[in-house]
Amino acid sequence: MKINKFLIASLFVLFLSCKDKEKEIVNNQKKDILNIDVTETKNLIKLQKNANYIDYRPDNPYLPTEKDLLAIIPFVEQGLKNAGYKTLSDSEFENRVKDLVKDNKVKKYNAFTTVFVNKLDRTSETLNEHEFDFDLTDNQFVVKKYNFMIPMLFLRDVIKINKDNSYSISIPHYIVARNKYLFNDSQADLDWLLVNDQDFLKSLVNSLGYDKEPRINKLLLEDCYEMWNNSRPSENYKIGRLLFIKDLNNNFCIRQGLVDYIRKNTRLDDNRFVYALSYYSFILYNKEVSEKFGNDSPFRMFSDVEKAHIVSIIASIEVPAIAKYKPENPELWNNVVSALYNLLVAHPEIKDIIIKNNYFGIKNMKQVLEDTIDEIDVDKIKRGEDF
């Protein structure tokens, strides 16, 4: 059969034309999805090189703004999608975020919400001044529509632009792992974070108030206790400031997940956390020692009712533990009496505050208070007999 050379050539040209059209469609789709202005992106990357970051402090630093955050959002969205991140519905995502950042001050924009965790000082002026810093703060940004959460990132961390203006997207793995754990319930990603991103996990509890995961609670408490206990002199009583805080809106907050962890893990052979809290309860009423906390002085920070509430929580763990474990292990459980005992002697008004506030809803507190008062009365009688 004779082949028409002209027909073959025509088909070949048509094939190349179709491939070019296909390539053009793909490129246009990619452009539509990401909406990239490569020139502007390159300029912004260049400007960000002059921003303050850790030890780099240029004379006239570039100050990042809302524009810098908006620029990275499309790349993170695409990167998360490529990594298999499943976007939650708006309502489900909103509920997750509320539970995650319930104690923090926020600032809402059309495209995102800033969650402030900057505590350089507690003023709105300072918070706003450093809102988009690449360092100094651990602020998180909740991105609407795409439903994920990120810290402030450099553009260079999420996109690589080549000389021919082609580009590739590659977001840091910790961004993927954080979002897949928090919003996709990925335990495998939590396992990775526990090894590779511990500072973020600890900040989830300490800065954002997320205290529902026992493994993260353990990480925070163990690390902080070791750090403070190894200082000279020991400052392990600072464990208390992890559990009882005033947020940026000056609301009294209790990290109930940490309280529950300590309650569950106080044992015959482990009194570390409850003894640290026992000493913390004294600091609430000791102005001189409390000032070691600086602006976060418990003596000044908490009201009388809040102090009594804190004392009650600590006593509800310590008093039953002493009764249960001291007879079996007196060398470890060597405090003569509970913190509540000493505080009631020095500040008898605490009893009335606890009763007036219905024992702060703590299940065993009525019994704990009565047992401690009985112990005090018995000791008074004994002292009277001695004399």
Buried (B, 14 or more C-beta within 10 A) or exposed (E): EEEEEEEEEEEEEEEEEEEEEEEEEEEEEEEEEBEBEBEEBBEBBEBBEBBBBEEEEEEEEBBBEBEBBBBBBBBBBBBBBEBEBEBBEEEEBBEBBEEBBEBBBBBEEEBBBBBBBBBEEBEEEBBEBBBBBBEBBBBBBBBBEBBBBBBBBBBEBBBEBEEEEEBEBEBBBBBBBBBBBBBEEBEEBBEBBBEEBBEBBBBBBBBBBBBBBBEBBBBBBEEBBEEBBEEEEEBBBBBBBBBBBBBBEEEBBBBEBBBBBBBEBBEEEBBBBBBBBBBBBBBBBBEEBBEBBEEBBBBEBBEEBBBBBBBBBBBBBBBBBBBEBBEEEEEBBEBEBBBBBBBBEEBEEBBEBBEEBEBBEBEBBEEBBEBBBEBBEEEEEEEEEEE
